[in-house]
Amino acid sequence: MQDWRSLTYAKWVCKCHVAIAPKRRRKALYGSVRRKAGEILRELCGRKGVEALEGYASPDHIHVCLSVAPKYSMAMVVGRLKGKSAIRIYREMIQEKG
């Protein structure tokens, strides 16, 4: 049985696999950056009502399985996740070092 979710006008199951990679697939996701990236992605998903079902981080990319309501387009969700997470990871890592 599938886990149907519902809004006032629809019942849906929409799970999507997303892979996020840094520029030129630089191997930059180690240690505290890796943990921080996971926390930030979960927080950003929660703000929009998107559920992060599971995720895995490699040194050069991140895999995330998302459950997205039909009222949001996948392009909007992925664009927001990539943009906001990159900015926050950069700011928080620079503040820790500087």
N, CA, C and O atoms as a Tinker XYZ file with bonds, in Angstrom:
   392  protein
     1  N      0.836000   -1.184000    0.000000    73     2
     2  CA     0.000000    0.000000    0.000000    64     1     3
     3  C      0.878000    1.243000    0.000000    63     2     4     5
     4  O      1.818000    1.354000    0.787000    81     3
     5  N      0.567000    2.159000   -0.876000    73     3     6
     6  CA     1.348000    3.384000   -0.941000    64     5     7
     7  C      0.891000    4.370000    0.129000    63     6     8     9
     8  O     -0.253000    4.341000    0.581000    81     7
     9  N      1.809000    5.235000    0.517000    73     7    10
    10  CA     1.496000    6.257000    1.510000    64     9    11
    11  C      0.919000    7.477000    0.798000    63    10    12    13
    12  O      1.657000    8.398000    0.449000    81    11
    13  N     -0.383000    7.486000    0.584000    73    11    14
    14  CA    -1.028000    8.596000   -0.098000    64    13    15
    15  C     -1.071000    9.793000    0.823000    63    14    16    17
    16  O     -1.421000    9.664000    1.996000    81    15
    17  N     -0.722000   10.946000    0.311000    73    15    18
    18  CA    -0.812000   12.208000    1.041000    64    17    19
    19  C     -2.001000   12.950000    0.442000    63    18    20    21
    20  O     -2.403000   12.658000   -0.684000    81    19
    21  N     -2.567000   13.899000    1.171000    73    19    22
    22  CA    -3.720000   14.590000    0.601000    64    21    23
    23  C     -3.705000   16.075000    0.911000    63    22    24    25
    24  O     -3.246000   16.517000    1.964000    81    23
    25  N     -4.224000   16.822000   -0.043000    73    23    26
    26  CA    -4.523000   18.235000    0.112000    64    25    27
    27  C     -6.039000   18.350000    0.011000    63    26    28    29
    28  O     -6.723000   17.333000   -0.108000    81    27
    29  N     -6.569000   19.546000    0.054000    73    27    30
    30  CA    -8.026000   19.681000   -0.007000    64    29    31
    31  C     -8.592000   19.250000   -1.353000    63    30    32    33
    32  O     -9.774000   18.915000   -1.436000    81    31
    33  N     -7.791000   19.249000   -2.401000    73    31    34
    34  CA    -8.288000   18.970000   -3.740000    64    33    35
    35  C     -7.678000   17.736000   -4.393000    63    34    36    37
    36  O     -8.074000   17.385000   -5.505000    81    35
    37  N     -6.742000   17.076000   -3.753000    73    35    38
    38  CA    -6.068000   15.962000   -4.427000    64    37    39
    39  C     -5.433000   15.007000   -3.433000    63    38    40    41
    40  O     -5.073000   15.389000   -2.319000    81    39
    41  N     -5.302000   13.752000   -3.860000    73    39    42
    42  CA    -4.486000   12.762000   -3.150000    64    41    43
    43  C     -3.305000   12.483000   -4.047000    63    42    44    45
    44  O     -3.453000   12.382000   -5.265000    81    43
    45  N     -2.125000   12.356000   -3.449000    73    43    46
    46  CA    -0.932000   12.247000   -4.272000    64    45    47
    47  C      0.174000   11.459000   -3.600000    63    46    48    49
    48  O      0.245000   11.349000   -2.375000    81    47
    49  N      1.028000   10.918000   -4.442000    73    47    50
    50  CA     2.299000   10.319000   -4.030000    64    49    51
    51  C      3.305000   10.806000   -5.065000    63    50    52    53
    52  O      3.246000   10.407000   -6.228000    81    51
    53  N      4.209000   11.650000   -4.654000    73    51    54
    54  CA     5.201000   12.204000   -5.576000    64    53    55
    55  C      6.558000   12.150000   -4.899000    63    54    56    57
    56  O      6.883000   13.001000   -4.071000    81    55
    57  N      7.341000   11.153000   -5.253000    73    55    58
    58  CA     8.687000   11.008000   -4.694000    64    57    59
    59  C      9.679000   11.194000   -5.829000    63    58    60    61
    60  O      9.519000   10.640000   -6.916000    81    59
    61  N     10.697000   11.979000   -5.555000    73    59    62
    62  CA    11.653000   12.311000   -6.602000    64    61    63
    63  C     13.077000   12.212000   -6.064000    63    62    64    65
    64  O     13.350000   12.621000   -4.936000    81    63
    65  N     13.969000   11.672000   -6.866000    73    63    66
    66  CA    15.381000   11.562000   -6.510000    64    65    67
    67  C     16.119000   12.758000   -7.093000    63    66    68    69
    68  O     15.988000   13.054000   -8.280000    81    67
    69  N     16.903000   13.451000   -6.252000    73    67    70
    70  CA    17.648000   14.630000   -6.678000    64    69    71
    71  C     19.119000   14.433000   -6.303000    63    70    72    73
    72  O     19.429000   13.977000   -5.203000    81    71
    73  N     20.007000   14.774000   -7.213000    73    71    74
    74  CA    21.442000   14.743000   -6.928000    64    73    75
    75  C     21.973000   16.169000   -7.038000    63    74    76    77
    76  O     21.767000   16.837000   -8.052000    81    75
    77  N     22.654000   16.632000   -5.995000    73    75    78
    78  CA    23.192000   17.988000   -5.949000    64    77    79
    79  C     24.711000   17.878000   -5.923000    63    78    80    81
    80  O     25.277000   17.186000   -5.077000    81    79
    81  N     25.368000   18.565000   -6.856000    73    79    82
    82  CA    26.836000   18.500000   -6.945000    64    81    83
    83  C     27.424000   19.902000   -6.907000    63    82    84    85
    84  O     26.860000   20.824000   -7.497000    81    83
    85  N     28.562000   20.080000   -6.212000    73    83    86
    86  CA    29.242000   21.378000   -6.246000    64    85    87
    87  C     29.820000   21.652000   -7.631000    63    86    88    89
    88  O     29.925000   20.754000   -8.467000    81    87
    89  N     30.188000   22.891000   -7.852000    73    87    90
    90  CA    30.739000   23.289000   -9.136000    64    89    91
    91  C     31.959000   22.427000   -9.481000    63    90    92    93
    92  O     32.845000   22.231000   -8.649000    81    91
    93  N     31.993000   21.930000  -10.685000    73    91    94
    94  CA    33.045000   21.044000  -11.196000    64    93    95
    95  C     33.242000   19.804000  -10.337000    63    94    96    97
    96  O     34.324000   19.218000  -10.323000    81    95
    97  N     32.194000   19.402000   -9.619000    73    95    98
    98  CA    32.195000   18.215000   -8.749000    64    97    99
    99  C     33.430000   18.155000   -7.852000    63    98   100   101
   100  O     34.032000   17.099000   -7.659000    81    99
   101  N     33.785000   19.310000   -7.314000    73    99   102
   102  CA    34.906000   19.395000   -6.382000    64   101   103
   103  C     34.631000   18.534000   -5.164000    63   102   104   105
   104  O     33.507000   18.533000   -4.663000    81   103
   105  N     35.589000   17.825000   -4.687000    73   103   106
   106  CA    35.423000   16.966000   -3.518000    64   105   107
   107  C     35.521000   17.824000   -2.257000    63   106   108   109
   108  O     36.565000   17.882000   -1.607000    81   107
   109  N     34.395000   18.498000   -1.920000    73   107   110
   110  CA    34.398000   19.475000   -0.833000    64   109   111
   111  C     33.501000   19.071000    0.332000    63   110   112   113
   112  O     33.423000   19.803000    1.318000    81   111
   113  N     32.829000   17.941000    0.250000    73   111   114
   114  CA    31.850000   17.564000    1.277000    64   113   115
   115  C     32.452000   16.548000    2.248000    63   114   116   117
   116  O     32.178000   15.352000    2.152000    81   115
   117  N     33.263000   17.026000    3.173000    73   115   118
   118  CA    33.901000   16.177000    4.182000    64   117   119
   119  C     33.563000   16.679000    5.570000    63   118   120   121
   120  O     33.294000   17.866000    5.754000    81   119
   121  N     33.574000   15.790000    6.547000    73   119   122
   122  CA    33.478000   16.125000    7.968000    64   121   123
   123  C     32.315000   17.010000    8.349000    63   122   124   125
   124  O     31.154000   16.657000    8.141000    81   123
   125  N     32.636000   18.173000    8.914000    73   123   126
   126  CA    31.592000   19.064000    9.426000    64   125   127
   127  C     30.756000   19.651000    8.300000    63   126   128   129
   128  O     29.574000   19.929000    8.500000    81   127
   129  N     31.337000   19.847000    7.122000    73   127   130
   130  CA    30.569000   20.375000    5.981000    64   129   131
   131  C     29.497000   19.375000    5.585000    63   130   132   133
   132  O     28.378000   19.762000    5.248000    81   131
   133  N     29.829000   18.106000    5.624000    73   131   134
   134  CA    28.883000   17.049000    5.264000    64   133   135
   135  C     27.695000   17.024000    6.233000    63   134   136   137
   136  O     26.543000   16.941000    5.808000    81   135
   137  N     27.985000   17.096000    7.531000    73   135   138
   138  CA    26.915000   17.106000    8.528000    64   137   139
   139  C     26.080000   18.370000    8.418000    63   138   140   141
   140  O     24.852000   18.319000    8.490000    81   139
   141  N     26.747000   19.506000    8.243000    73   139   142
   142  CA    26.047000   20.785000    8.146000    64   141   143
   143  C     25.146000   20.808000    6.916000    63   142   144   145
   144  O     24.036000   21.337000    6.975000    81   143
   145  N     25.604000   20.243000    5.809000    73   143   146
   146  CA    24.802000   20.213000    4.584000    64   145   147
   147  C     23.512000   19.426000    4.804000    63   146   148   149
   148  O     22.446000   19.840000    4.350000    81   147
   149  N     23.608000   18.294000    5.499000    73   147   150
   150  CA    22.412000   17.507000    5.784000    64   149   151
   151  C     21.426000   18.261000    6.651000    63   150   152   153
   152  O     20.225000   18.243000    6.382000    81   151
   153  N     21.921000   18.934000    7.702000    73   151   154
   154  CA    21.048000   19.713000    8.581000    64   153   155
   155  C     20.360000   20.839000    7.816000    63   154   156   157
   156  O     19.160000   21.063000    7.973000    81   155
   157  N     21.121000   21.541000    6.993000    73   155   158
   158  CA    20.575000   22.670000    6.244000    64   157   159
   159  C     19.536000   22.203000    5.233000    63   158   160   161
   160  O     18.490000   22.836000    5.095000    81   159
   161  N     19.801000   21.107000    4.524000    73   159   162
   162  CA    18.829000   20.594000    3.549000    64   161   163
   163  C     17.527000   20.172000    4.231000    63   162   164   165
   164  O     16.443000   20.451000    3.718000    81   163
   165  N     17.623000   19.499000    5.389000    73   163   166
   166  CA    16.408000   19.111000    6.109000    64   165   167
   167  C     15.615000   20.328000    6.573000    63   166   168   169
   168  O     14.386000   20.343000    6.500000    81   167
   169  N     16.324000   21.346000    7.049000    73   167   170
   170  CA    15.646000   22.562000    7.506000    64   169   171
   171  C     14.952000   23.283000    6.354000    63   170   172   173
   172  O     13.808000   23.713000    6.495000    81   171
   173  N     15.630000   23.418000    5.219000    73   171   174
   174  CA    15.040000   24.091000    4.064000    64   173   175
   175  C     13.843000   23.320000    3.518000    63   174   176   177
   176  O     12.863000   23.923000    3.080000    81   175
   177  N     13.917000   21.997000    3.542000    73   175   178
   178  CA    12.777000   21.188000    3.106000    64   177   179
   179  C     11.583000   21.413000    4.029000    63   178   180   181
   180  O     10.451000   21.544000    3.563000    81   179
   181  N     11.831000   21.456000    5.323000    73   179   182
   182  CA    10.759000   21.657000    6.285000    64   181   183
   183  C     10.062000   22.995000    6.133000    63   182   184   185
   184  O      8.860000   23.100000    6.380000    81   183
   185  N     10.797000   24.013000    5.733000    73   183   186
   186  CA    10.197000   25.348000    5.565000    64   185   187
   187  C      9.151000   25.376000    4.464000    63   186   188   189
   188  O      8.155000   26.089000    4.582000    81   187
   189  N      9.356000   24.618000    3.402000    73   187   190
   190  CA     8.429000   24.598000    2.271000    64   189   191
   191  C      7.412000   23.462000    2.336000    63   190   192   193
   192  O      6.571000   23.335000    1.446000    81   191
   193  N      7.477000   22.647000    3.368000    73   191   194
   194  CA     6.550000   21.528000    3.456000    64   193   195
   195  C      6.951000   20.351000    2.584000    63   194   196   197
   196  O      6.130000   19.480000    2.296000    81   195
   197  N      8.199000   20.320000    2.168000    73   195   198
   198  CA     8.735000   19.213000    1.382000    64   197   199
   199  C      9.368000   18.244000    2.366000    63   198   200   201
   200  O     10.071000   18.659000    3.287000    81   199
   201  N      9.124000   16.965000    2.176000    73   199   202
   202  CA     9.657000   15.966000    3.090000    64   201   203
   203  C     10.896000   15.311000    2.484000    63   202   204   205
   204  O     10.839000   14.763000    1.383000    81   203
   205  N     12.008000   15.370000    3.200000    73   203   206
   206  CA    13.229000   14.677000    2.773000    64   205   207
   207  C     13.156000   13.261000    3.323000    63   206   208   209
   208  O     13.353000   13.047000    4.519000    81   207
   209  N     12.876000   12.300000    2.465000    73   207   210
   210  CA    12.683000   10.923000    2.901000    64   209   211
   211  C     13.995000   10.252000    3.281000    63   210   212   213
   212  O     14.079000    9.596000    4.320000    81   211
   213  N     15.011000   10.410000    2.454000    73   211   214
   214  CA    16.326000    9.866000    2.770000    64   213   215
   215  C     17.374000   10.622000    1.981000    63   214   216   217
   216  O     17.070000   11.271000    0.981000    81   215
   217  N     18.603000   10.530000    2.441000    73   215   218
   218  CA    19.679000   11.233000    1.761000    64   217   219
   219  C     21.011000   10.560000    2.024000    63   218   220   221
   220  O     21.178000    9.832000    3.003000    81   219
   221  N     21.953000   10.816000    1.137000    73   219   222
   222  CA    23.295000   10.255000    1.260000    64   221   223
   223  C     24.282000   11.264000    0.693000    63   222   224   225
   224  O     24.056000   11.815000   -0.384000    81   223
   225  N     25.364000   11.509000    1.403000    73   223   226
   226  CA    26.368000   12.467000    0.948000    64   225   227
   227  C     27.667000   11.742000    0.610000    63   226   228   229
   228  O     28.213000   11.007000    1.433000    81   227
   229  N     28.148000   11.956000   -0.592000    73   227   230
   230  CA    29.462000   11.504000   -1.031000    64   229   231
   231  C     30.397000   12.706000   -0.984000    63   230   232   233
   232  O     29.931000   13.829000   -0.790000    81   231
   233  N     31.698000   12.505000   -1.154000    73   231   234
   234  CA    32.610000   13.656000   -1.119000    64   233   235
   235  C     32.352000   14.690000   -2.222000    63   234   236   237
   236  O     32.684000   15.864000   -2.054000    81   235
   237  N     31.758000   14.261000   -3.357000    73   235   238
   238  CA    31.564000   15.211000   -4.442000    64   237   239
   239  C     30.110000   15.428000   -4.852000    63   238   240   241
   240  O     29.867000   16.140000   -5.826000    81   239
   241  N     29.137000   14.849000   -4.158000    73   239   242
   242  CA    27.736000   15.111000   -4.463000    64   241   243
   243  C     26.838000   14.607000   -3.329000    63   242   244   245
   244  O     27.283000   13.870000   -2.449000    81   243
   245  N     25.565000   15.020000   -3.369000    73   243   246
   246  CA    24.576000   14.614000   -2.370000    64   245   247
   247  C     23.369000   14.048000   -3.085000    63   246   248   249
   248  O     22.886000   14.646000   -4.047000    81   247
   249  N     22.867000   12.903000   -2.635000    73   247   250
   250  CA    21.626000   12.323000   -3.145000    64   249   251
   251  C     20.537000   12.544000   -2.110000    63   250   252   253
   252  O     20.756000   12.320000   -0.919000    81   251
   253  N     19.357000   12.985000   -2.556000    73   251   254
   254  CA    18.232000   13.194000   -1.655000    64   253   255
   255  C     16.977000   12.672000   -2.340000    63   254   256   257
   256  O     16.768000   12.907000   -3.530000    81   255
   257  N     16.143000   11.962000   -1.585000    73   255   258
   258  CA    14.839000   11.533000   -2.078000    64   257   259
   259  C     13.800000   12.431000   -1.412000    63   258   260   261
   260  O     13.687000   12.455000   -0.187000    81   259
   261  N     13.041000   13.168000   -2.224000    73   259   262
   262  CA    12.093000   14.155000   -1.722000    64   261   263
   263  C     10.663000   13.740000   -2.009000    63   262   264   265
   264  O     10.387000   13.106000   -3.027000    81   263
   265  N      9.761000   14.094000   -1.119000    73   263   266
   266  CA     8.328000   13.952000   -1.342000    64   265   267
   267  C      7.757000   15.360000   -1.453000    63   266   268   269
   268  O      7.731000   16.107000   -0.475000    81   267
   269  N      7.298000   15.717000   -2.654000    73   267   270
   270  CA     6.897000   17.090000   -2.960000    64   269   271
   271  C      5.405000   17.140000   -3.285000    63   270   272   273
   272  O      4.905000   16.334000   -4.070000    81   271
   273  N      4.707000   18.087000   -2.677000    73   271   274
   274  CA     3.279000   18.280000   -2.962000    64   273   275
   275  C      3.110000   18.803000   -4.389000    63   274   276   277
   276  O      3.996000   19.487000   -4.901000    81   275
   277  N      1.977000   18.489000   -5.040000    73   275   278
   278  CA     1.781000   18.928000   -6.423000    64   277   279
   279  C      1.623000   20.444000   -6.577000    63   278   280   281
   280  O      1.671000   20.951000   -7.698000    81   279
   281  N      1.438000   21.165000   -5.487000    73   279   282
   282  CA     1.312000   22.626000   -5.617000    64   281   283
   283  C      2.659000   23.304000   -5.874000    63   282   284   285
   284  O      2.692000   24.482000   -6.229000    81   283
   285  N      3.775000   22.579000   -5.700000    73   283   286
   286  CA     5.112000   23.105000   -5.979000    64   285   287
   287  C      5.687000   22.403000   -7.197000    63   286   288   289
   288  O      5.532000   21.192000   -7.355000    81   287
   289  N      6.352000   23.165000   -8.056000    73   287   290
   290  CA     7.028000   22.531000   -9.184000    64   289   291
   291  C      8.383000   22.005000   -8.719000    63   290   292   293
   292  O      8.996000   22.573000   -7.816000    81   291
   293  N      8.842000   20.933000   -9.329000    73   291   294
   294  CA    10.125000   20.357000   -8.953000    64   293   295
   295  C     11.263000   21.335000   -9.237000    63   294   296   297
   296  O     12.234000   21.395000   -8.483000    81   295
   297  N     11.145000   22.099000  -10.320000    73   295   298
   298  CA    12.188000   23.068000  -10.650000    64   297   299
   299  C     12.317000   24.112000   -9.546000    63   298   300   301
   300  O     13.431000   24.501000   -9.195000    81   299
   301  N     11.200000   24.569000   -8.998000    73   299   302
   302  CA    11.219000   25.556000   -7.931000    64   301   303
   303  C     11.827000   24.968000   -6.659000    63   302   304   305
   304  O     12.634000   25.621000   -5.997000    81   303
   305  N     11.450000   23.755000   -6.321000    73   303   306
   306  CA    11.942000   23.113000   -5.103000    64   305   307
   307  C     13.449000   22.865000   -5.193000    63   306   308   309
   308  O     14.187000   23.199000   -4.267000    81   307
   309  N     13.906000   22.284000   -6.298000    73   307   310
   310  CA    15.324000   21.973000   -6.447000    64   309   311
   311  C     16.151000   23.251000   -6.538000    63   310   312   313
   312  O     17.223000   23.338000   -5.939000    81   311
   313  N     15.665000   24.235000   -7.278000    73   311   314
   314  CA    16.377000   25.509000   -7.378000    64   313   315
   315  C     16.531000   26.184000   -6.034000    63   314   316   317
   316  O     17.595000   26.715000   -5.716000    81   315
   317  N     15.472000   26.165000   -5.245000    73   315   318
   318  CA    15.520000   26.775000   -3.919000    64   317   319
   319  C     16.481000   26.011000   -3.003000    63   318   320   321
   320  O     17.278000   26.619000   -2.288000    81   319
   321  N     16.402000   24.680000   -3.029000    73   319   322
   322  CA    17.300000   23.871000   -2.194000    64   321   323
   323  C     18.768000   24.115000   -2.547000    63   322   324   325
   324  O     19.600000   24.322000   -1.664000    81   323
   325  N     19.076000   24.087000   -3.842000    73   323   326
   326  CA    20.465000   24.258000   -4.256000    64   325   327
   327  C     20.972000   25.657000   -3.936000    63   326   328   329
   328  O     22.078000   25.814000   -3.418000    81   327
   329  N     20.177000   26.660000   -4.237000    73   327   330
   330  CA    20.611000   28.035000   -4.025000    64   329   331
   331  C     20.766000   28.399000   -2.561000    63   330   332   333
   332  O     21.814000   28.893000   -2.147000    81   331
   333  N     19.723000   28.155000   -1.775000    73   331   334
   334  CA    19.751000   28.527000   -0.359000    64   333   335
   335  C     20.759000   27.700000    0.427000    63   334   336   337
   336  O     21.432000   28.226000    1.314000    81   335
   337  N     20.871000   26.411000    0.112000    73   335   338
   338  CA    21.816000   25.581000    0.866000    64   337   339
   339  C     23.253000   25.978000    0.562000    63   338   340   341
   340  O     24.085000   25.991000    1.469000    81   339
   341  N     23.566000   26.300000   -0.687000    73   339   342
   342  CA    24.928000   26.698000   -1.043000    64   341   343
   343  C     25.320000   27.984000   -0.312000    63   342   344   345
   344  O     26.432000   28.097000    0.205000    81   343
   345  N     24.412000   28.939000   -0.273000    73   343   346
   346  CA    24.695000   30.208000    0.408000    64   345   347
   347  C     24.899000   29.988000    1.900000    63   346   348   349
   348  O     25.842000   30.521000    2.484000    81   347
   349  N     24.011000   29.198000    2.525000    73   347   350
   350  CA    24.116000   28.983000    3.969000    64   349   351
   351  C     25.353000   28.178000    4.349000    63   350   352   353
   352  O     26.004000   28.490000    5.347000    81   351
   353  N     25.690000   27.155000    3.579000    73   351   354
   354  CA    26.888000   26.357000    3.872000    64   353   355
   355  C     28.129000   27.244000    3.774000    63   354   356   357
   356  O     29.005000   27.188000    4.637000    81   355
   357  N     28.201000   28.054000    2.732000    73   355   358
   358  CA    29.347000   28.936000    2.560000    64   357   359
   359  C     29.458000   29.921000    3.724000    63   358   360   361
   360  O     30.534000   30.079000    4.302000    81   359
   361  N     28.357000   30.579000    4.068000    73   359   362
   362  CA    28.389000   31.556000    5.165000    64   361   363
   363  C     28.754000   30.939000    6.488000    63   362   364   365
   364  O     29.567000   31.498000    7.224000    81   363
   365  N     28.175000   29.799000    6.811000    73   363   366
   366  CA    28.430000   29.169000    8.113000    64   365   367
   367  C     29.837000   28.592000    8.194000    63   366   368   369
   368  O     30.446000   28.633000    9.263000    81   367
   369  N     30.366000   28.063000    7.119000    73   367   370
   370  CA    31.719000   27.528000    7.141000    64   369   371
   371  C     32.747000   28.654000    7.199000    63   370   372   373
   372  O     33.777000   28.504000    7.857000    81   371
   373  N     32.498000   29.764000    6.536000    73   371   374
   374  CA    33.412000   30.903000    6.575000    64   373   375
   375  C     33.419000   31.517000    7.971000    63   374   376   377
   376  O     34.477000   31.908000    8.465000    81   375
   377  N     32.256000   31.608000    8.613000    73   375   378
   378  CA    32.175000   32.170000    9.961000    64   377   379
   379  C     32.917000   31.294000   10.958000    63   378   380   381
   380  O     33.539000   31.813000   11.885000    81   379
   381  N     32.864000   29.975000   10.789000    73   379   382
   382  CA    33.581000   29.061000   11.702000    64   381   383
   383  C     35.096000   29.245000   11.564000    63   382   384   385
   384  O     35.816000   29.256000   12.562000    81   383
   385  N     35.574000   29.387000   10.331000    73   383   386
   386  CA    37.010000   29.505000   10.099000    64   385   387
   387  C     37.535000   30.902000   10.425000    63   386   388   389
   388  O     38.641000   31.057000   10.943000    81   387
   389  N     36.712000   31.932000   10.108000    73   387   390
   390  CA    37.190000   33.304000   10.257000    64   389   391
   391  C     36.865000   33.866000   11.565000    63   390   392
   392  O     37.202000   35.016000   11.843000    81   391
